[in-house]
């Protein structure tokens, strides 16, 4: 059976991020959009990350343009926006799809895990 640590994703800067680097960390994986009504959540996510990163929390953002075309920019544009407006320092992966047949393998795996005992995950909405 796979674990989250078996996956990797392209970092916003183009490098590859092995999730095995996050072994024994608590991961909060969030699909994000820089041009939606909930964009101010970046501030809360950054605050949460800063408060708990030394205790093992890693927030990981996955920009996605699948929901009303609310993240149309390039990776460079998204990264600059997040840093300039919200001081985002948590890891941001390259823009990807989170639904459908072209969804990133991590999102496909997460959806498969829903409701499976110890591997249970929950979608969180931060308002």
N, C-alpha and C positions, 0 to 999 in steps of 0.2 A: 504494500500500500504506500502510495506517495505521501509525502509531507510537504508543507509549504517550503521547506528548506531544499527541496529537490529542484526548485524553479530558479530561473534568472529572468531579468528584464533589462531592457535598454534604459540606461540613465538618460535624463534630459540632455546631458552634455555629450551623449553618444557612447559612453563607456558601458560595459556590461556589468550589471550588479547581480552577483550570486546571492540568493537569499540564504544560503548556508552561512553567510557572514553574519546573519542575524540569529544564529542558533542561541537558544535560551533567552531570547528577548520576547517581549510582548509586542506584537505587531498590530497596528491599526492601519488597515489598508483602505484608502478612500479614493473613490473616483471623484475628480474635481472638474470644475469649469470656471474660467476666469471672467465670464461675461453672463452670469446668471444672478438671480435674486438672492441666492445663498452664498455668493462669493465672499461676503464678509466673514464666513466661517473660517477662512484661512487664518484670520487673527486668533480665533479660538483654538484652532488646531495647533498653531504655533505656540500659543500660551501653554496648552496641554503638553506639547512636546518639551518645551523648556522646563516645565515644572517636574516632569517625570523621566526625562531621558537618562538621568544619572541612576535611576532605579530600574532601567532596562526597557523603557517604552520607546518604540520607534514608530513614528507616523510616516507612512509612505503614500505619497500622492500619485495618482494615475490620471493625468488630464484626459478628458474624453469629449469628443464633439458629437456624440450620438443623441444627445438630449436637447432638441431644439437648436442645434448648431450654436451652442453657447460657449464653445472653446475653439473658434476658427483659426486662431493664430498658429504660428510655427512654434517649435519647442523653445527657440531663443526668445520669441515674443512672450510666451507664457511664463517662462522663467524670469524674465526681466520684470514683468508685471507683478508676479507673486513676491519677488524680492523688494521691489520699489514700494509697493502699496501695503504689504503685510509683513515684510521682514522674514519671509519664509526661509528657514534654514534646514527643515527636515528634508529627507530625500524625496526628490520628484523624478518620476520615471518619464520616459518619452510618451508623447500623446499616443493613445491606443484605443482600441474598442473594448468595451466591457460586456457587450451583449452580442448575441448572434453567432453565426458560424465563424466569423473572423475575430471573436473575442480573444483576448490574451489568455494563454493557457492557465495563468494564475486564477483569473476570474472563472474560467470553466471549472477548474478544480474546486474553488471555493463554493460554487453553486452545487457541485456534486456532494460536498461535505455537509450541506445544510441538514440538520437534524440527526447527525450521526454521533451520538454520545459524546465522548471526550473531544471529538473533532468538531463539535457543533460551533457554528459561527452565527452571528447576528448582523444584519444590516443596521447601521446606526444612522439616524438622521439628527443632525445637530442644528437646532433652530435658535 
